[in-house]
């Protein structure tokens, strides 16, 4: 029988590991994509936004009202964009007079007199834009790109080198310079600029001219109207705006359709137009009757015919 351990012998130690357990691998977090840059034209609104894009100063008053008037009455924000300077080859003084007329007409529509302040911005696209809002009323914004007026035949005017929006659209010219001397816009640049404004303004609905490739209702309209409508259509498609929220206002051809604006609504529509026309010697009219007696203008004022995207482009 073997001998047991001596009482004085040291006990045998059993080693115990003190190393920390190996950590389990953790996944590397996926970085958040950077937020898209905010357009300097952004104009936040707490209510619904009605945005419209027009060729000339007064197209909105003649062909879109009472839609804009009703939007203001409902407390909605209104964002209006004018593509041309509406200069008619007459120079900047005439164009600026028409701009003043539009600002005053919007005062009439909103039922409040007051001054407007200008905010000049360079869009992310590089286009230069003048934005005006009434002092203390950011719910209304009017923006001017000031490209040359194209004339009734689309050939423009000698004073602006016969450069026009329709020529830009059909590729006859590579770019188009604003009458202010701001940087020229290519066809793509104009689409991108208007798309940026659509995204910046976040409208609930968008109004513009009938595009030039709408066979039924573009014939006989001003060439600038059709070109503006075409560019606006390309822009809302680029911006991902819902087609069901787009409306096209019939222009010159609307005179052949039944009158559908009358009574107090017509009186309000004429009031805004008269305010504008006081600054435009070509169309000035001192009374409602005089406005209605003006050839073509009288017919247009009594009409407001809109078409949806599906109605103009059923196979689109």
C-alpha positions in Angstrom: 0.0 0.0 0.0 1.5 3.2 -0.9 2.2 6.0 1.5 -0.2 9.0 1.5 1.1 12.6 1.1 2.9 14.1 3.9 0.9 16.6 5.9 3.6 19.0 5.3 3.7 18.5 1.5 2.3 21.4 -0.5 -1.1 20.7 -2.3 -0.9 20.3 -6.0 -2.3 23.4 -7.8 -4.6 23.0 -10.8 -4.0 25.9 -13.3 -7.1 28.0 -14.1 -7.2 30.1 -17.3 -7.9 33.8 -16.7 -7.9 34.9 -20.4 -11.1 36.7 -21.5 -13.2 34.9 -24.1 -12.7 35.9 -27.7 -15.3 38.5 -28.7 -17.8 37.5 -31.4 -17.5 39.4 -34.6 -19.8 42.4 -35.1 -21.2 43.6 -38.4 -19.8 46.9 -39.7 -22.8 49.4 -39.8 -23.8 50.5 -43.3 -23.3 54.3 -43.5 -26.4 56.3 -44.2 -26.4 57.8 -47.8 -25.8 61.5 -47.7 -28.9 63.7 -47.8 -29.5 65.2 -51.3 -28.5 68.8 -51.4 -31.3 71.3 -50.7 -32.1 73.7 -53.6 -31.5 77.3 -52.7 -35.0 77.9 -54.2 -36.7 75.7 -51.5 -39.7 77.5 -50.1 -41.3 75.3 -47.4 -45.1 75.5 -47.0 -47.4 74.3 -44.2 -50.3 73.7 -46.6 -50.8 72.3 -50.0 -48.8 73.9 -52.9 -50.2 74.8 -56.3 -47.3 75.2 -58.7 -47.5 76.5 -62.3 -45.0 77.0 -65.1 -45.8 79.6 -67.8 -44.1 81.1 -70.8 -45.2 84.7 -70.4 -46.3 87.2 -67.7 -50.2 87.0 -67.9 -50.5 83.4 -69.2 -51.4 82.4 -65.7 -54.0 85.2 -65.3 -55.7 84.4 -68.7 -55.5 80.6 -69.0 -55.1 79.3 -65.4 -57.5 81.4 -63.4 -59.7 80.9 -61.5 -57.5 78.0 -60.3 -54.8 80.2 -58.8 -57.4 82.5 -57.3 -59.2 79.6 -55.7 -55.9 78.2 -54.3 -55.2 81.4 -52.5 -58.7 81.7 -51.2 -58.3 78.2 -49.8 -55.2 79.1 -47.9 -52.8 77.1 -50.1 -49.3 78.2 -51.1 -48.9 79.3 -54.7 -45.5 78.9 -56.6 -45.5 80.4 -60.1 -42.6 80.1 -62.5 -42.2 82.2 -65.7 -39.7 80.9 -68.3 -39.4 83.9 -70.6 -38.9 87.6 -69.9 -42.0 88.3 -72.0 -40.0 91.2 -73.5 -41.6 91.0 -77.0 -38.4 92.4 -78.4 -39.1 95.7 -76.7 -36.3 95.6 -74.2 -35.9 95.3 -70.4 -38.1 98.3 -69.5 -41.1 96.6 -71.1 -40.3 93.3 -69.4 -39.9 94.9 -66.0 -43.1 96.7 -66.4 -44.9 93.4 -67.0 -43.2 91.9 -64.0 -44.5 94.7 -61.8 -47.9 94.1 -63.3 -47.8 90.4 -62.3 -46.7 91.2 -58.7 -49.6 93.7 -58.4 -52.1 91.3 -60.0 -51.1 88.7 -57.3 -51.8 91.4 -54.6 -55.2 91.7 -56.1 -55.8 88.0 -56.0 -54.6 87.6 -52.4 -56.6 90.7 -51.4 -53.7 92.5 -49.8 -51.6 95.4 -51.0 -47.9 95.4 -50.1 -44.3 95.4 -51.3 -42.4 92.4 -52.6 -38.8 91.3 -51.9 -36.5 89.7 -54.4 -34.3 86.7 -53.6 -31.7 86.0 -56.3 -30.5 82.5 -56.3 -28.3 80.2 -58.3 -29.9 76.8 -58.6 -28.0 73.6 -58.2 -28.3 73.3 -61.9 -26.4 76.6 -62.4 -29.4 78.6 -63.6 -29.9 82.0 -62.2 -33.4 82.7 -60.8 -35.2 85.7 -59.3 -37.8 84.7 -56.7 -40.2 87.3 -55.3 -42.6 87.0 -52.4 -44.8 89.6 -50.7 -43.2 90.9 -47.5 -44.6 88.9 -44.6 -46.3 86.4 -46.9 -44.0 83.5 -47.9 -47.0 81.5 -49.1 -46.7 83.2 -52.5 -43.6 82.9 -54.7 -43.1 84.1 -58.2 -40.0 83.1 -60.0 -38.4 84.5 -63.2 -35.9 82.8 -65.5 -36.1 85.6 -68.1 -35.3 83.7 -71.3 -36.0 85.7 -74.6 -39.6 86.0 -75.8 -40.0 83.8 -79.0 -42.6 86.0 -80.8 -45.8 84.7 -82.4 -44.0 82.9 -85.1 -41.3 81.3 -82.9 -38.5 83.2 -84.7 -37.9 85.7 -82.0 -36.7 89.3 -82.4 -33.7 90.9 -83.8 -33.0 92.6 -80.4 -32.4 89.2 -78.9 -30.7 87.6 -81.9 -33.7 85.6 -82.9 -32.9 83.1 -80.2 -36.0 81.4 -78.9 -37.3 78.6 -76.7 -38.8 76.7 -79.6 -35.5 76.8 -81.4 -33.8 75.4 -78.3 -36.4 72.7 -78.1 -35.9 71.5 -81.7 -32.1 71.7 -81.5 -31.7 74.7 -83.9 -29.6 76.4 -81.2 -27.4 74.7 -78.5 -28.3 77.0 -75.7 -30.3 80.1 -74.8 -29.2 83.1 -72.7 -31.5 85.0 -70.4 -32.0 88.7 -71.5 -30.3 89.7 -68.2 -26.9 88.2 -69.4 -27.1 85.3 -66.9 -25.5 82.0 -67.9 -27.0 80.3 -70.9 -29.1 77.2 -70.5 -29.0 74.2 -72.7 -32.1 72.2 -73.4 -31.0 69.6 -70.8 -30.1 72.5 -68.4 -33.6 73.9 -68.6 -35.2 70.5 -67.9 -33.0 70.0 -64.9 -33.7 73.5 -63.6 -37.5 73.2 -63.7 -37.2 69.7 -62.3 -35.2 71.1 -59.4 -37.9 73.7 -58.8 -40.6 71.0 -58.7 -38.7 69.1 -56.1 -37.9 72.3 -54.2 -41.5 73.5 -54.1 -43.1 70.0 -53.4 -46.4 70.8 -55.1 -49.6 68.9 -54.6 -50.6 69.8 -58.2 -48.8 71.3 -61.2 -50.3 73.4 -64.0 -48.6 74.4 -67.2 -49.2 74.9 -71.0 -50.3 72.2 -73.4 -47.0 70.6 -74.8 -46.2 71.2 -78.4 -46.5 67.6 -79.2 -50.1 67.4 -78.2 -51.6 67.3 -81.7 -55.1 68.2 -80.8 -54.6 71.3 -78.7 -51.2 72.7 -79.4 -52.0 73.7 -83.0 -52.6 77.5 -83.3 -51.1 78.2 -79.8 -48.2 80.5 -79.2 -44.9 78.6 -79.9 -43.6 79.6 -76.5 -46.6 78.0 -74.9 -46.0 74.7 -76.5 -42.3 74.7 -75.8 -42.8 75.6 -72.2 -45.4 72.9 -71.8 -43.0 70.4 -73.4 -40.1 71.4 -71.1 -42.4 71.3 -68.0 -43.6 67.8 -68.9 -40.1 66.6 -69.3 -39.2 68.2 -66.0 -42.0 66.7 -63.9 -41.2 63.3 -65.4 -37.5 63.8 -64.5 -38.5 64.8 -61.0 -40.7 61.8 -60.5 -43.8 63.9 -60.0 -47.2 62.0 -60.2 -48.8 62.3 -63.7 -52.2 62.3 -62.1 -51.5 65.6 -60.4 -50.6 67.5 -63.6 -53.0 69.7 -65.4 -52.5 71.5 -68.8 -54.3 74.8 -69.5 -55.5 75.2 -73.0 -54.2 78.4 -74.5 -55.2 80.3 -77.7 -57.3 77.4 -78.9 -59.6 77.6 -75.8 -61.4 80.5 -77.5 -63.2 77.9 -79.7 -64.6 76.1 -76.6 -67.7 77.1 -74.6 -67.4 80.0 -72.2 -67.3 78.5 -68.6 -66.2 81.5 -66.4 -68.9 84.0 -65.5 -70.5 85.9 -62.6 -68.4 86.8 -59.6 -65.7 84.4 -60.7 -65.3 86.3 -64.0 -65.3 89.6 -62.1 -62.4 88.5 -59.9 -60.5 87.1 -62.9 -60.8 90.4 -64.8 -59.8 92.4 -61.7 -56.5 90.6 -61.5 -56.0 90.9 -65.3 -56.8 94.6 -65.2 -54.3 95.2 -62.5 -51.7 93.5 -64.5 -52.7 95.2 -67.8 -52.3 98.7 -66.3 -48.5 98.0 -66.5 -48.7 96.5 -70.1 -49.5 99.2 -72.7 -50.1 96.4 -75.3 -53.1 95.0 -73.5 -54.2 97.7 -71.1 -58.0 98.0 -70.4 -59.5 100.5 -68.0 -62.8 98.7 -67.3 -64.2 95.2 -67.2 -66.1 95.9 -70.4 -63.0 97.1 -72.2 -61.1 94.0 -71.2 -63.9 91.7 -72.5 -64.1 93.8 -75.7 -60.4 93.2 -76.5 -60.1 90.8 -79.4 -59.2 87.3 -78.2 -58.5 88.4 -74.7 -62.2 88.7 -74.0 -62.8 85.2 -75.2 -59.9 83.8 -73.2 -60.9 85.6 -70.0 -64.3 83.9 -70.1 -62.8 80.4 -70.4 -60.7 78.1 -68.3 -60.3 74.7 -69.9 -57.9 72.2 -68.4 -56.7 68.8 -69.6 -55.1 65.9 -67.7 -52.0 64.0 -68.8 -54.2 61.0 -69.6 -56.5 63.1 -71.8 -53.7 64.7 -73.8 -51.5 61.6 -73.9 -53.8 58.6 -73.5 -51.1 56.1 -74.6 -48.4 57.7 -72.4 
